[in-house]
Amino acid sequence: MYLKSCLLIATCGLGILATASIGFSCLFTRWYGQPKRSLPQALPADFDLPFEAVSFTSHSRTIEGWFIPPAGSPVKWPTIIVVHGWSFNKSSMLPVAKYLHRAGFGVLAFDARGHGSSCSDGPITILKFAEDIISAVQYLEGRHDVDISRLGVVGHSMGGASGILAASMDPRIRALVSTSAFADPVSLTRRYMKRYHIPPQLFLWCVSRCIEGWLGSSMEKVAPYRRISDVHAPVLLIHGDSDRFIPPSDMEAILHEANDQTVKSWLAAGRRHTDVILDPEFGPRIISFLQQHLAPGKLEAPENNRSEAQELQS
């Protein structure tokens, strides 16, 4: 009788512990998947950039953006989509937009879902970021002043990671610059939990299952280091060698799986996670890369086939 009582108590205790663990994991995941919204603190005009306020839809949600035309360019412009990081907004990419504008590129900057002035859409994931990039491509394809055969993406942090995912799904993206990107969302989540003194060995499995429920697939399937081999466009990976949030080893993990012929890298000395785009070499490097790969007459129009991006949009 005593033994049965002990077993019953132990079973109840384990049940309570498991329930508490699942409940905490769900709460943490929901918090983890909600970026801190901040509205743009600057306009392109503050950087002496002409602009047009634009909007488009991504999975039935309104996305707010700016289209910045280059000065003195031909009727159809080579255009770059610039993508901000987690909990930032389109104004954080204006220094990059200025480099691109001066070099003769059109620029589309937008707020991803759940960020800036764009609509919310529940928990935000790398896949939703990538879907927003693809929706931006779709929007640009409908503009008469954009040369869709010379379309690139420059993304930072989450924007850089999702840029890899988007480029692996949509062949209309003809060149990609990815800065400070993480390699694997599972490892990123583990590091984030450790940062807040949450033991991953107790909660990571449940948290991962919750995230995969949002994704509708495994986290491994959307990991940039897994998707880089599916990107056929030229890629420039950039990382700060003093990045403490996403270490340079993440760039090495992506490079390890990449095609040496199409993926190049630059490790910026003394730069951390956010300030890498402010390095004096950053602008000249990305402009040289984009001009090389998006030069007039260099590219053929993307094939008119039903890509994975179109499958996602349908």
C-alpha positions as CSV (number, residue, x, y, z in Angstrom):
1,M,0.0,0.0,0.0
2,Y,2.8,2.3,0.9
3,L,4.6,1.6,-2.4
4,K,1.5,2.2,-4.4
5,S,1.0,5.6,-2.6
6,C,4.6,6.5,-3.4
7,L,4.2,5.6,-7.0
8,L,1.0,7.6,-7.2
9,I,2.6,10.6,-5.7
10,A,5.7,10.3,-8.0
11,T,3.4,9.9,-11.0
12,C,1.4,13.0,-10.0
13,G,4.5,14.9,-9.4
14,L,5.9,14.1,-12.8
15,G,2.6,14.9,-14.4
16,I,2.6,18.3,-12.7
17,L,6.2,18.9,-13.7
18,A,5.6,17.9,-17.3
19,T,2.5,20.2,-17.5
20,A,4.4,23.1,-16.0
21,S,7.3,22.5,-18.4
22,I,4.9,22.5,-21.4
23,G,3.1,25.5,-20.1
24,F,6.3,27.5,-19.6
25,S,7.6,26.4,-23.0
26,C,4.4,27.7,-24.7
27,L,4.6,31.0,-22.9
28,F,8.3,31.5,-23.6
29,T,7.8,30.5,-27.3
30,R,4.9,33.0,-27.7
31,W,7.1,35.7,-26.2
32,Y,10.0,34.6,-28.3
33,G,8.0,34.8,-31.5
34,Q,6.7,38.4,-30.9
35,P,9.2,41.1,-32.0
36,K,9.3,44.4,-30.1
37,R,7.6,46.8,-32.5
38,S,9.2,50.1,-33.1
39,L,8.1,52.7,-35.7
40,P,10.5,54.1,-38.2
41,Q,12.6,56.9,-36.6
42,A,13.7,58.5,-39.9
43,L,12.5,59.0,-43.5
44,P,14.5,58.6,-46.7
45,A,14.3,62.3,-47.0
46,D,16.4,62.6,-43.8
47,F,19.2,60.9,-45.8
48,D,18.6,63.1,-48.9
49,L,16.9,60.3,-50.7
50,P,13.8,60.7,-52.9
51,F,11.1,58.2,-52.1
52,E,7.6,57.0,-52.7
53,A,5.5,55.4,-49.9
54,V,4.2,52.1,-51.1
55,S,2.3,49.1,-49.8
56,F,1.7,45.6,-50.9
57,T,0.2,42.4,-49.3
58,S,1.9,39.4,-48.0
59,H,-0.4,36.5,-47.1
60,S,-3.3,38.9,-46.7
61,R,-1.4,41.3,-44.5
62,T,-0.5,44.8,-45.5
63,I,3.2,45.6,-45.8
64,E,4.3,49.2,-45.7
65,G,7.5,50.3,-47.5
66,W,9.4,52.9,-49.4
67,F,10.5,52.8,-53.0
68,I,13.7,54.8,-53.6
69,P,14.4,55.5,-57.2
70,P,18.0,56.1,-58.3
71,A,19.0,59.4,-59.9
72,G,19.7,59.6,-63.6
73,S,19.0,55.9,-64.3
74,P,17.4,54.3,-67.3
75,V,13.6,53.6,-67.6
76,K,13.9,50.2,-66.0
77,W,16.1,50.1,-62.9
78,P,18.1,47.3,-61.3
79,T,16.5,47.1,-57.9
80,I,17.6,45.9,-54.5
81,I,15.2,44.8,-51.7
82,V,16.7,45.7,-48.3
83,V,15.5,43.7,-45.3
84,H,15.9,44.8,-41.6
85,G,16.5,42.6,-38.6
86,W,14.4,41.3,-35.7
87,S,12.6,44.1,-33.8
88,F,13.9,46.7,-36.2
89,N,12.2,48.4,-39.1
90,K,12.9,49.8,-42.6
91,S,14.5,53.0,-41.3
92,S,17.4,50.9,-39.9
93,M,18.4,50.0,-43.5
94,L,18.5,53.6,-44.8
95,P,22.3,53.8,-44.5
96,V,22.5,50.8,-46.8
97,A,19.8,52.3,-49.1
98,K,22.0,55.4,-49.5
99,Y,24.9,53.4,-50.7
100,L,22.7,51.6,-53.3
101,H,21.0,54.8,-54.4
102,R,24.3,56.5,-55.1
103,A,25.4,53.5,-57.1
104,G,22.4,53.7,-59.4
105,F,20.1,51.0,-57.9
106,G,16.4,51.4,-57.1
107,V,15.7,50.3,-53.5
108,L,12.7,48.8,-51.9
109,A,12.7,49.0,-48.1
110,F,9.8,47.5,-46.2
111,D,8.6,46.6,-42.7
112,A,8.2,42.8,-42.3
113,R,5.0,41.5,-40.7
114,G,4.9,42.4,-37.0
115,H,7.4,45.2,-37.4
116,G,7.3,48.9,-38.0
117,S,4.1,50.1,-39.7
118,S,3.2,46.7,-41.2
119,C,0.3,44.5,-40.0
120,S,0.7,41.9,-37.3
121,D,0.3,38.3,-38.1
122,G,0.7,36.2,-34.9
123,P,4.1,34.7,-34.1
124,I,6.8,35.8,-36.5
125,T,9.2,33.3,-38.0
126,I,12.1,33.2,-40.5
127,L,9.6,31.7,-43.0
128,K,7.2,34.7,-42.6
129,F,10.2,37.0,-43.2
130,A,11.1,35.0,-46.3
131,E,7.5,35.1,-47.5
132,D,7.5,38.9,-47.1
133,I,10.6,39.1,-49.3
134,I,9.0,37.0,-52.0
135,S,5.9,39.2,-51.8
136,A,8.2,42.2,-52.2
137,V,9.6,40.6,-55.4
138,Q,6.0,40.0,-56.6
139,Y,5.3,43.7,-56.0
140,L,8.3,44.9,-57.9
141,E,7.5,42.6,-60.8
142,G,4.4,44.6,-61.3
143,R,6.2,47.9,-61.6
144,H,7.0,49.2,-65.1
145,D,10.2,51.0,-63.9
146,V,11.9,47.9,-62.4
147,D,14.1,45.5,-64.4
148,I,13.0,42.3,-62.7
149,S,15.9,40.4,-64.4
150,R,18.3,42.5,-62.2
151,L,16.8,42.1,-58.8
152,G,18.9,41.6,-55.6
153,V,18.4,41.4,-51.8
154,V,20.4,42.9,-49.0
155,G,19.3,41.6,-45.6
156,H,20.7,42.0,-42.1
157,S,20.5,39.5,-39.2
158,M,17.0,37.9,-39.5
159,G,16.7,39.8,-42.8
160,G,20.0,38.1,-43.9
161,A,19.0,34.7,-42.7
162,S,15.5,34.9,-44.4
163,G,17.2,36.3,-47.5
164,I,18.9,33.0,-47.9
165,L,15.7,31.1,-47.4
166,A,13.8,33.4,-49.9
167,A,16.6,33.1,-52.5
168,S,16.4,29.3,-52.2
169,M,12.7,29.4,-53.0
170,D,12.5,32.2,-55.7
171,P,14.8,32.3,-58.7
172,R,13.8,35.9,-59.5
173,I,16.3,36.9,-56.7
174,R,19.5,37.2,-58.8
175,A,22.0,38.3,-56.2
176,L,22.0,38.2,-52.4
177,V,24.0,40.0,-49.7
178,S,23.4,38.4,-46.3
179,T,24.9,40.1,-43.2
180,S,25.1,38.8,-39.6
181,A,22.9,35.8,-40.5
182,F,22.4,32.9,-38.1
183,A,23.0,29.4,-39.5
184,D,20.4,27.3,-37.5
185,P,17.2,28.4,-35.7
186,V,17.6,25.6,-33.2
187,S,21.1,26.8,-32.2
188,L,19.9,30.4,-32.1
189,T,17.0,29.4,-29.8
190,R,19.4,27.5,-27.5
191,R,21.7,30.5,-27.3
192,Y,18.7,32.8,-26.6
193,M,17.5,30.6,-23.8
194,K,21.0,30.5,-22.2
195,R,21.1,34.3,-22.4
196,Y,18.0,34.4,-20.2
197,H,19.2,31.6,-17.9
198,I,16.6,29.2,-19.1
199,P,18.0,25.6,-19.2
200,P,17.7,24.4,-22.8
201,Q,18.0,20.8,-21.7
202,L,14.6,21.1,-19.9
203,F,12.7,23.3,-22.4
204,L,14.3,23.4,-25.9
205,W,12.5,20.3,-27.1
206,C,9.0,21.7,-26.3
207,V,9.9,25.1,-27.5
208,S,11.1,23.7,-30.8
209,R,7.9,21.7,-31.3
210,C,5.8,24.9,-30.7
211,I,7.9,26.8,-33.3
212,E,7.6,23.9,-35.8
213,G,3.8,24.0,-35.3
214,W,3.9,27.6,-36.6
215,L,6.3,26.8,-39.4
216,G,4.3,23.8,-40.6
217,S,7.7,22.1,-41.0
218,S,10.8,21.2,-39.1
219,M,13.2,24.0,-38.0
220,E,15.9,22.1,-39.8
221,K,14.1,22.5,-43.1
222,V,14.3,26.4,-42.9
223,A,17.8,26.6,-41.5
224,P,20.0,28.9,-43.6
225,Y,22.9,26.5,-43.5
226,R,20.7,23.8,-45.0
227,R,19.1,26.1,-47.6
228,I,22.3,27.8,-48.9
229,S,23.0,24.9,-51.3
230,D,19.6,25.6,-53.0
231,V,20.5,29.2,-53.7
232,H,21.8,29.4,-57.3
233,A,22.3,33.1,-57.3
234,P,25.6,34.6,-56.3
235,V,25.8,35.3,-52.5
236,L,28.0,37.5,-50.4
237,L,28.0,36.6,-46.7
238,I,29.2,39.3,-44.3
239,H,29.8,39.0,-40.6
240,G,31.6,40.9,-37.8
241,D,34.4,39.0,-36.2
242,S,33.4,40.5,-32.8
243,D,29.7,39.6,-33.1
244,R,28.7,38.3,-29.7
245,F,25.0,37.8,-30.5
246,I,25.4,35.6,-33.6
247,P,29.1,34.4,-33.6
248,P,31.2,34.2,-36.8
249,S,31.0,30.4,-36.5
250,D,27.5,30.7,-37.9
251,M,28.9,32.2,-41.1
252,E,31.4,29.4,-41.2
253,A,28.6,26.8,-40.8
254,I,26.8,28.3,-43.8
255,L,29.9,28.5,-45.9
256,H,30.6,24.8,-45.1
257,E,27.4,23.8,-47.0
258,A,27.7,26.5,-49.7
259,N,28.9,26.2,-53.3
260,D,32.4,27.7,-53.4
261,Q,31.8,29.0,-56.9
262,T,28.8,31.2,-56.1
263,V,29.1,32.1,-52.3
264,K,31.8,34.5,-51.1
265,S,32.4,35.9,-47.7
266,W,33.9,38.8,-45.8
267,L,34.7,38.9,-42.1
268,A,34.7,42.5,-40.9
269,A,37.5,43.1,-38.4
270,G,36.4,44.6,-35.0
271,R,32.7,44.7,-36.0
272,R,29.8,43.4,-33.9
273,H,26.3,42.3,-34.8
274,T,24.6,45.6,-35.6
275,D,27.5,48.0,-36.6
276,V,28.9,45.8,-39.4
277,I,26.8,47.7,-41.9
278,L,28.5,50.9,-40.8
279,D,32.0,49.6,-41.6
280,P,33.7,51.9,-44.2
281,E,34.4,48.9,-46.4
282,F,30.8,47.7,-46.3
283,G,29.4,50.0,-48.9
284,P,32.1,49.6,-51.5
285,R,32.1,45.8,-51.1
286,I,28.4,45.3,-51.6
287,I,28.2,47.8,-54.5
288,S,31.1,46.0,-56.2
289,F,29.4,42.6,-55.7
290,L,26.0,43.8,-56.9
291,Q,27.3,45.7,-59.9
292,Q,29.3,42.7,-61.0
293,H,26.3,40.3,-60.8
294,L,23.4,42.6,-61.8
295,A,25.2,44.4,-64.7
296,P,23.0,45.3,-67.7
297,G,22.9,42.6,-70.3
298,K,24.6,40.1,-68.0
299,L,21.4,38.3,-66.9
300,E,18.7,36.5,-68.7
301,A,15.1,36.8,-67.5
302,P,14.2,34.3,-64.8
303,E,12.6,31.2,-66.2
304,N,8.8,31.3,-66.3
305,N,8.4,28.2,-64.2
306,R,6.3,27.4,-61.1
307,S,8.9,28.0,-58.4
308,E,8.7,27.0,-54.7
309,A,7.9,30.6,-54.0
310,Q,4.8,30.5,-56.2
311,E,3.8,27.3,-54.4
312,L,3.9,29.1,-51.1
313,Q,2.0,32.0,-52.5
314,S,-0.9,29.8,-53.8
